[in-house]
């Protein structure tokens, strides 16, 4: 029983110096390093997530603008094709272009 009390009272001070310094350093630095790693990992996750969301939103806007441009081009092309046959497109802009072209 006295030997157990002696070890408890002695604490982390064994004869080997590497063990005496390694255990407190690991007990203090390991949670700090794991916390730092988790913060860096979470920060990179947020950075890549917001980057992906931003790229996705920009891609949607570019596709919508392209669709709008193609719709405008199609309506103009439709009005030129159907002008000879007497039909007109339903868009006011294309009707205006037809009357201005004549």
N, CA, C and O atoms as a GROMACS GRO file, in nm:
protein
  408
    1UNK      N    1   0.082  -0.119   0.000
    1UNK     CA    2   0.000   0.000   0.000
    1UNK      C    3   0.086   0.125   0.000
    1UNK      O    4   0.051   0.226  -0.061
    2UNK      N    5   0.198   0.117   0.070
    2UNK     CA    6   0.286   0.234   0.075
    2UNK      C    7   0.348   0.262  -0.062
    2UNK      O    8   0.371   0.378  -0.096
    3UNK      N    9   0.374   0.157  -0.140
    3UNK     CA   10   0.432   0.179  -0.272
    3UNK      C   11   0.331   0.249  -0.364
    3UNK      O   12   0.370   0.333  -0.445
    4UNK      N   13   0.202   0.215  -0.352
    4UNK     CA   14   0.099   0.281  -0.432
    4UNK      C   15   0.089   0.429  -0.395
    4UNK      O   16   0.079   0.515  -0.483
    5UNK      N   17   0.091   0.458  -0.267
    5UNK     CA   18   0.087   0.596  -0.221
    5UNK      C   19   0.211   0.673  -0.269
    5UNK      O   20   0.203   0.790  -0.303
    6UNK      N   21   0.324   0.606  -0.270
    6UNK     CA   22   0.448   0.670  -0.315
    6UNK      C   23   0.438   0.708  -0.463
    6UNK      O   24   0.484   0.815  -0.503
    7UNK      N   25   0.379   0.620  -0.545
    7UNK     CA   26   0.367   0.650  -0.688
    7UNK      C   27   0.266   0.762  -0.712
    7UNK      O   28   0.286   0.846  -0.800
    8UNK      N   29   0.158   0.765  -0.634
    8UNK     CA   30   0.060   0.872  -0.650
    8UNK      C   31   0.120   1.005  -0.608
    8UNK      O   32   0.101   1.106  -0.675
    9UNK      N   33   0.193   1.005  -0.499
    9UNK     CA   34   0.254   1.129  -0.450
    9UNK      C   35   0.364   1.176  -0.545
    9UNK      O   36   0.384   1.296  -0.566
   10UNK      N   37   0.434   1.081  -0.601
   10UNK     CA   38   0.544   1.114  -0.692
   10UNK      C   39   0.490   1.175  -0.822
   10UNK      O   40   0.555   1.263  -0.879
   11UNK      N   41   0.375   1.131  -0.869
   11UNK     CA   42   0.315   1.187  -0.989
   11UNK      C   43   0.388   1.145  -1.115
   11UNK      O   44   0.438   1.033  -1.125
   12UNK      N   45   0.395   1.237  -1.213
   12UNK     CA   46   0.460   1.209  -1.341
   12UNK      C   47   0.606   1.249  -1.335
   12UNK      O   48   0.652   1.331  -1.415
   13UNK      N   49   0.677   1.194  -1.244
   13UNK     CA   50   0.820   1.222  -1.238
   13UNK      C   51   0.898   1.092  -1.232
   13UNK      O   52   0.963   1.065  -1.130
   14UNK      N   53   0.894   1.012  -1.336
   14UNK     CA   54   0.976   0.891  -1.334
   14UNK      C   55   1.123   0.925  -1.357
   14UNK      O   56   1.160   1.040  -1.382
   15UNK      N   57   1.205   0.822  -1.348
   15UNK     CA   58   1.349   0.845  -1.362
   15UNK      C   59   1.386   0.882  -1.505
   15UNK      O   60   1.482   0.957  -1.527
   16UNK      N   61   1.313   0.829  -1.604
   16UNK     CA   62   1.344   0.856  -1.743
   16UNK      C   63   1.290   0.995  -1.781
   16UNK      O   64   1.170   1.021  -1.766
   17UNK      N   65   1.376   1.083  -1.829
   17UNK     CA   66   1.335   1.220  -1.859
   17UNK      C   67   1.242   1.228  -1.980
   17UNK      O   68   1.153   1.313  -1.983
   18UNK      N   69   1.261   1.140  -2.078
   18UNK     CA   70   1.175   1.146  -2.196
   18UNK      C   71   1.030   1.116  -2.160
   18UNK      O   72   0.938   1.178  -2.213
   19UNK      N   73   1.010   1.022  -2.071
   19UNK     CA   74   0.874   0.990  -2.028
   19UNK      C   75   0.816   1.103  -1.945
   19UNK      O   76   0.697   1.133  -1.955
   20UNK      N   77   0.898   1.166  -1.864
   20UNK     CA   78   0.845   1.271  -1.776
   20UNK      C   79   0.803   1.394  -1.856
   20UNK      O   80   0.708   1.462  -1.818
   21UNK      N   81   0.870   1.423  -1.966
   21UNK     CA   82   0.830   1.538  -2.046
   21UNK      C   83   0.730   1.502  -2.155
   21UNK      O   84   0.651   1.587  -2.197
   22UNK      N   85   0.731   1.378  -2.200
   22UNK     CA   86   0.644   1.340  -2.312
   22UNK      C   87   0.498   1.332  -2.269
   22UNK      O   88   0.410   1.372  -2.345
   23UNK      N   89   0.471   1.282  -2.151
   23UNK     CA   90   0.331   1.263  -2.110
   23UNK      C   91   0.259   1.396  -2.092
   23UNK      O   92   0.150   1.412  -2.147
   24UNK      N   93   0.312   1.494  -2.018
   24UNK     CA   94   0.240   1.622  -2.008
   24UNK      C   95   0.231   1.695  -2.141
   24UNK      O   96   0.130   1.759  -2.169
   25UNK      N   97   0.334   1.685  -2.223
   25UNK     CA   98   0.331   1.752  -2.353
   25UNK      C   99   0.222   1.690  -2.440
   25UNK      O  100   0.147   1.761  -2.507
   26UNK      N  101   0.214   1.557  -2.439
   26UNK     CA  102   0.109   1.491  -2.517
   26UNK      C  103  -0.029   1.521  -2.462
   26UNK      O  104  -0.124   1.540  -2.538
   27UNK      N  105  -0.041   1.526  -2.330
   27UNK     CA  106  -0.172   1.553  -2.270
   27UNK      C  107  -0.218   1.695  -2.297
   27UNK      O  108  -0.339   1.720  -2.304
   28UNK      N  109  -0.126   1.788  -2.313
   28UNK     CA  110  -0.163   1.928  -2.338
   28UNK      C  111  -0.169   1.957  -2.488
   28UNK      O  112  -0.264   2.018  -2.536
   29UNK      N  113  -0.067   1.914  -2.562
   29UNK     CA  114  -0.058   1.950  -2.703
   29UNK      C  115  -0.150   1.869  -2.794
   29UNK      O  116  -0.198   1.921  -2.895
   30UNK      N  117  -0.175   1.745  -2.760
   30UNK     CA  118  -0.257   1.663  -2.848
   30UNK      C  119  -0.400   1.717  -2.861
   30UNK      O  120  -0.449   1.725  -2.974
   31UNK      N  121  -0.470   1.753  -2.753
   31UNK     CA  122  -0.602   1.814  -2.773
   31UNK      C  123  -0.596   1.947  -2.846
   31UNK      O  124  -0.686   1.980  -2.924
   32UNK      N  125  -0.491   2.026  -2.821
   32UNK     CA  126  -0.478   2.153  -2.892
   32UNK      C  127  -0.455   2.131  -3.041
   32UNK      O  128  -0.513   2.201  -3.125
   33UNK      N  129  -0.372   2.034  -3.075
   33UNK     CA  130  -0.348   2.005  -3.216
   33UNK      C  131  -0.473   1.949  -3.284
   33UNK      O  132  -0.502   1.983  -3.398
   34UNK      N  133  -0.546   1.864  -3.213
   34UNK     CA  134  -0.669   1.811  -3.271
   34UNK      C  135  -0.774   1.921  -3.289
   34UNK      O  136  -0.846   1.922  -3.389
   35UNK      N  137  -0.782   2.012  -3.194
   35UNK     CA  138  -0.875   2.124  -3.207
   35UNK      C  139  -0.835   2.214  -3.323
   35UNK      O  140  -0.920   2.258  -3.400
   36UNK      N  141  -0.706   2.242  -3.336
   36UNK     CA  142  -0.657   2.324  -3.447
   36UNK      C  143  -0.685   2.256  -3.580
   36UNK      O  144  -0.727   2.321  -3.676
   37UNK      N  145  -0.663   2.126  -3.587
   37UNK     CA  146  -0.691   2.052  -3.710
   37UNK      C  147  -0.839   2.056  -3.743
   37UNK      O  148  -0.877   2.071  -3.859
   38UNK      N  149  -0.924   2.043  -3.641
   38UNK     CA  150  -1.069   2.048  -3.665
   38UNK      C  151  -1.112   2.186  -3.714
   38UNK      O  152  -1.197   2.196  -3.802
   39UNK      N  153  -1.055   2.291  -3.657
   39UNK     CA  154  -1.089   2.427  -3.702
   39UNK      C  155  -1.044   2.452  -3.845
   39UNK      O  156  -1.117   2.511  -3.924
   40UNK      N  157  -0.924   2.406  -3.878
   40UNK     CA  158  -0.874   2.422  -4.015
   40UNK      C  159  -0.961   2.342  -4.112
   40UNK      O  160  -0.995   2.389  -4.221
   41UNK      N  161  -0.997   2.221  -4.072
   41UNK     CA  162  -1.081   2.137  -4.156
   41UNK      C  163  -1.218   2.201  -4.178
   41UNK      O  164  -1.268   2.202  -4.290
   42UNK      N  165  -1.278   2.254  -4.072
   42UNK     CA  166  -1.409   2.317  -4.083
   42UNK      C  167  -1.401   2.444  -4.168
   42UNK      O  168  -1.492   2.472  -4.246
   43UNK      N  169  -1.293   2.522  -4.152
   43UNK     CA  170  -1.276   2.643  -4.231
   43UNK      C  171  -1.262   2.610  -4.380
   43UNK      O  172  -1.323   2.676  -4.464
   44UNK      N  173  -1.184   2.509  -4.410
   44UNK     CA  174  -1.170   2.468  -4.550
   44UNK      C  175  -1.302   2.414  -4.605
   44UNK      O  176  -1.335   2.437  -4.722
   45UNK      N  177  -1.376   2.343  -4.521
   45UNK     CA  178  -1.508   2.294  -4.565
   45UNK      C  179  -1.600   2.411  -4.599
   45UNK      O  180  -1.666   2.409  -4.703
   46UNK      N  181  -1.605   2.512  -4.513
   46UNK     CA  182  -1.689   2.628  -4.541
   46UNK      C  183  -1.643   2.701  -4.666
   46UNK      O  184  -1.725   2.744  -4.747
   47UNK      N  185  -1.511   2.716  -4.681
   47UNK     CA  186  -1.457   2.785  -4.798
   47UNK      C  187  -1.496   2.713  -4.927
   47UNK      O  188  -1.544   2.776  -5.021
   48UNK      N  189  -1.477   2.582  -4.931
   48UNK     CA  190  -1.512   2.507  -5.051
   48UNK      C  191  -1.662   2.502  -5.073
   48UNK      O  192  -1.709   2.503  -5.187
   49UNK      N  193  -1.740   2.496  -4.964
   49UNK     CA  194  -1.886   2.493  -4.979
   49UNK      C  195  -1.936   2.624  -5.038
   49UNK      O  196  -2.017   2.623  -5.130
   50UNK      N  197  -1.889   2.737  -4.985
   50UNK     CA  198  -1.933   2.866  -5.039
   50UNK      C  199  -1.881   2.887  -5.180
   50UNK      O  200  -1.950   2.947  -5.263
   51UNK      N  201  -1.762   2.838  -5.210
   51UNK     CA  202  -1.710   2.848  -5.346
   51UNK      C  203  -1.797   2.768  -5.442
   51UNK      O  204  -1.830   2.816  -5.551
   52UNK      N  205  -1.834   2.647  -5.403
   52UNK     CA  206  -1.918   2.564  -5.489
   52UNK      C  207  -2.055   2.627  -5.508
   52UNK      O  208  -2.108   2.628  -5.619
   53UNK      N  209  -2.113   2.681  -5.400
   53UNK     CA  210  -2.244   2.745  -5.411
   53UNK      C  211  -2.236   2.867  -5.502
   53UNK      O  212  -2.326   2.890  -5.583
   54UNK      N  213  -2.130   2.946  -5.488
   54UNK     CA  214  -2.113   3.065  -5.572
   54UNK      C  215  -2.098   3.027  -5.719
   54UNK      O  216  -2.160   3.088  -5.806
   55UNK      N  217  -2.017   2.927  -5.746
   55UNK     CA  218  -1.999   2.882  -5.885
   55UNK      C  219  -2.131   2.829  -5.941
   55UNK      O  220  -2.164   2.853  -6.057
   56UNK      N  221  -2.206   2.757  -5.859
   56UNK     CA  222  -2.335   2.703  -5.903
   56UNK      C  223  -2.434   2.815  -5.936
   56UNK      O  224  -2.505   2.807  -6.036
   57UNK      N  225  -2.440   2.918  -5.852
   57UNK     CA  226  -2.530   3.031  -5.877
   57UNK      C  227  -2.488   3.106  -6.003
   57UNK      O  228  -2.574   3.143  -6.084
   58UNK      N  229  -2.359   3.130  -6.020
   58UNK     CA  230  -2.310   3.198  -6.141
   58UNK      C  231  -2.343   3.116  -6.265
   58UNK      O  232  -2.381   3.171  -6.368
   59UNK      N  233  -2.328   2.985  -6.256
   59UNK     CA  234  -2.360   2.898  -6.369
   59UNK      C  235  -2.508   2.905  -6.404
   59UNK      O  236  -2.545   2.905  -6.521
   60UNK      N  237  -2.594   2.910  -6.303
   60UNK     CA  238  -2.738   2.922  -6.329
   60UNK      C  239  -2.768   3.055  -6.398
   60UNK      O  240  -2.846   3.058  -6.494
   61UNK      N  241  -2.708   3.165  -6.351
   61UNK     CA  242  -2.732   3.294  -6.415
   61UNK      C  243  -2.681   3.297  -6.558
   61UNK      O  244  -2.746   3.353  -6.646
   62UNK      N  245  -2.566   3.238  -6.582
   62UNK     CA  246  -2.512   3.234  -6.719
   62UNK      C  247  -2.605   3.152  -6.809
   62UNK      O  248  -2.630   3.191  -6.923
   63UNK      N  249  -2.654   3.040  -6.759
   63UNK     CA  250  -2.746   2.960  -6.840
   63UNK      C  251  -2.878   3.033  -6.866
   63UNK      O  252  -2.934   3.023  -6.974
   64UNK      N  253  -2.926   3.107  -6.767
   64UNK     CA  254  -3.049   3.186  -6.788
   64UNK      C  255  -3.027   3.297  -6.890
   64UNK      O  256  -3.114   3.322  -6.974
   65UNK      N  257  -2.913   3.363  -6.882
   65UNK     CA  258  -2.883   3.467  -6.982
   65UNK      C  259  -2.869   3.408  -7.121
   65UNK      O  260  -2.914   3.467  -7.219
   66UNK      N  261  -2.806   3.292  -7.130
   66UNK     CA  262  -2.794   3.226  -7.259
   66UNK      C  263  -2.931   3.185  -7.313
   66UNK      O  264  -2.958   3.199  -7.432
   67UNK      N  265  -3.016   3.135  -7.225
   67UNK     CA  266  -3.151   3.099  -7.267
   67UNK      C  267  -3.230   3.221  -7.312
   67UNK      O  268  -3.303   3.215  -7.411
   68UNK      N  269  -3.216   3.333  -7.242
   68UNK     CA  270  -3.283   3.456  -7.281
   68UNK      C  271  -3.232   3.505  -7.417
   68UNK      O  272  -3.310   3.550  -7.500
   69UNK      N  273  -3.102   3.496  -7.437
   69UNK     CA  274  -3.044   3.538  -7.565
   69UNK      C  275  -3.093   3.447  -7.678
   69UNK      O  276  -3.127   3.495  -7.786
   70UNK      N  277  -3.096   3.317  -7.653
   70UNK     CA  278  -3.143   3.225  -7.757
   70UNK      C  279  -3.291   3.245  -7.785
   70UNK      O  280  -3.335   3.231  -7.899
   71UNK      N  281  -3.370   3.278  -7.682
   71UNK     CA  282  -3.513   3.304  -7.703
   71UNK      C  283  -3.531   3.428  -7.790
   71UNK      O  284  -3.613   3.430  -7.881
   72UNK      N  285  -3.454   3.532  -7.761
   72UNK     CA  286  -3.463   3.654  -7.840
   72UNK      C  287  -3.421   3.628  -7.984
   72UNK      O  288  -3.484   3.675  -8.079
   73UNK      N  289  -3.314   3.552  -8.000
   73UNK     CA  290  -3.268   3.519  -8.135
   73UNK      C  291  -3.372   3.435  -8.208
   73UNK      O  292  -3.397   3.456  -8.326
   74UNK      N  293  -3.433   3.339  -8.136
   74UNK     CA  294  -3.534   3.254  -8.199
   74UNK      C  295  -3.657   3.334  -8.239
   74UNK      O  296  -3.714   3.310  -8.346
   75UNK      N  297  -3.700   3.428  -8.155
   75UNK     CA  298  -3.817   3.509  -8.190
   75UNK      C  299  -3.789   3.597  -8.311
   75UNK      O  300  -3.875   3.613  -8.398
   76UNK      N  301  -3.670   3.654  -8.317
   76UNK     CA  302  -3.635   3.735  -8.434
   76UNK      C  303  -3.626   3.651  -8.560
   76UNK      O  304  -3.673   3.691  -8.666
   77UNK      N  305  -3.566   3.533  -8.548
   77UNK     CA  306  -3.555   3.443  -8.662
   77UNK      C  307  -3.692   3.392  -8.704
   77UNK      O  308  -3.721   3.378  -8.823
   78UNK      N  309  -3.777   3.366  -8.605
   78UNK     CA  310  -3.914   3.321  -8.632
   78UNK      C  311  -3.992   3.430  -8.706
   78UNK      O  312  -4.066   3.401  -8.800
   79UNK      N  313  -3.974   3.554  -8.665
   79UNK     CA  314  -4.047   3.662  -8.731
   79UNK      C  315  -4.000   3.681  -8.874
   79UNK      O  316  -4.081   3.712  -8.961
   80UNK      N  317  -3.872   3.663  -8.899
   80UNK     CA  318  -3.824   3.676  -9.037
   80UNK      C  319  -3.874   3.561  -9.124
   80UNK      O  320  -3.908   3.581  -9.241
   81UNK      N  321  -3.878   3.441  -9.068
   81UNK     CA  322  -3.924   3.326  -9.147
   81UNK      C  323  -4.074   3.334  -9.175
   81UNK      O  324  -4.118   3.305  -9.286
   82UNK      N  325  -4.151   3.372  -9.074
   82UNK     CA  326  -4.297   3.372  -9.090
   82UNK      C  327  -4.350   3.499  -9.154
   82UNK      O  328  -4.469   3.508  -9.183
   83UNK      N  329  -4.263   3.596  -9.177
   83UNK     CA  330  -4.308   3.722  -9.236
   83UNK      C  331  -4.356   3.701  -9.379
   83UNK      O  332  -4.453   3.763  -9.422
   84UNK      N  333  -4.289   3.614  -9.453
   84UNK     CA  334  -4.326   3.592  -9.592
   84UNK      C  335  -4.460   3.519  -9.605
   84UNK      O  336  -4.530   3.534  -9.705
   85UNK      N  337  -4.495   3.440  -9.504
   85UNK     CA  338  -4.618   3.362  -9.514
   85UNK      C  339  -4.737   3.434  -9.453
   85UNK      O  340  -4.847   3.378  -9.454
   86UNK      N  341  -4.721   3.552  -9.401
   86UNK     CA  342  -4.832   3.627  -9.347
   86UNK      C  343  -4.851   3.612  -9.197
   86UNK      O  344  -4.931   3.685  -9.138
   87UNK      N  345  -4.780   3.519  -9.133
   87UNK     CA  346  -4.791   3.502  -8.988
   87UNK      C  347  -4.695   3.597  -8.917
   87UNK      O  348  -4.592   3.635  -8.972
   88UNK      N  349  -4.730   3.634  -8.796
   88UNK     CA  350  -4.639   3.714  -8.713
   88UNK      C  351  -4.624   3.644  -8.579
   88UNK      O  352  -4.713   3.571  -8.536
   89UNK      N  353  -4.513   3.667  -8.515
   89UNK     CA  354  -4.492   3.612  -8.381
   89UNK      C  355  -4.569   3.694  -8.279
   89UNK      O  356  -4.611   3.807  -8.308
   90UNK      N  357  -4.587   3.640  -8.163
   90UNK     CA  358  -4.672   3.706  -8.063
   90UNK      C  359  -4.598   3.814  -7.986
   90UNK      O  360  -4.660   3.889  -7.911
   91UNK      N  361  -4.468   3.823  -8.001
   91UNK     CA  362  -4.391   3.921  -7.923
   91UNK      C  363  -4.407   4.060  -7.983
   91UNK      O  364  -4.406   4.076  -8.105
   92UNK      N  365  -4.421   4.161  -7.897
   92UNK     CA  366  -4.433   4.299  -7.946
   92UNK      C  367  -4.303   4.346  -8.009
   92UNK      O  368  -4.303   4.423  -8.106
   93UNK      N  369  -4.192   4.299  -7.953
   93UNK     CA  370  -4.062   4.341  -8.008
   93UNK      C  371  -4.044   4.286  -8.149
   93UNK      O  372  -3.995   4.356  -8.237
   94UNK      N  373  -4.084   4.161  -8.171
   94UNK     CA  374  -4.068   4.105  -8.305
   94UNK      C  375  -4.166   4.171  -8.402
   94UNK      O  376  -4.131   4.190  -8.519
   95UNK      N  377  -4.288   4.206  -8.357
   95UNK     CA  378  -4.382   4.277  -8.444
   95UNK      C  379  -4.328   4.415  -8.479
   95UNK      O  380  -4.344   4.463  -8.591
   96UNK      N  381  -4.265   4.478  -8.380
   96UNK     CA  382  -4.206   4.609  -8.406
   96UNK      C  383  -4.093   4.597  -8.507
   96UNK      O  384  -4.077   4.683  -8.594
   97UNK      N  385  -4.014   4.489  -8.496
   97UNK     CA  386  -3.905   4.470  -8.591
   97UNK      C  387  -3.959   4.442  -8.731
   97UNK      O  388  -3.900   4.486  -8.831
   98UNK      N  389  -4.069   4.372  -8.739
   98UNK     CA  390  -4.127   4.344  -8.871
   98UNK      C  391  -4.175   4.473  -8.936
   98UNK      O  392  -4.152   4.496  -9.054
   99UNK      N  393  -4.243   4.557  -8.858
   99UNK     CA  394  -4.293   4.682  -8.916
   99UNK      C  395  -4.179   4.776  -8.949
   99UNK      O  396  -4.188   4.851  -9.046
  100UNK      N  397  -4.073   4.775  -8.872
  100UNK     CA  398  -3.959   4.861  -8.902
  100UNK      C  399  -3.882   4.808  -9.022
  100UNK      O  400  -3.822   4.886  -9.096
  101UNK      N  401  -3.882   4.678  -9.041
  101UNK     CA  402  -3.808   4.620  -9.153
  101UNK      C  403  -3.878   4.650  -9.284
  101UNK      O  404  -3.811   4.666  -9.386
  102UNK      N  405  -4.010   4.659  -9.286
  102UNK     CA  406  -4.086   4.690  -9.407
  102UNK      C  407  -4.068   4.836  -9.434
  102UNK      O  408  -4.123   4.887  -9.532
   0.00000   0.00000   0.00000
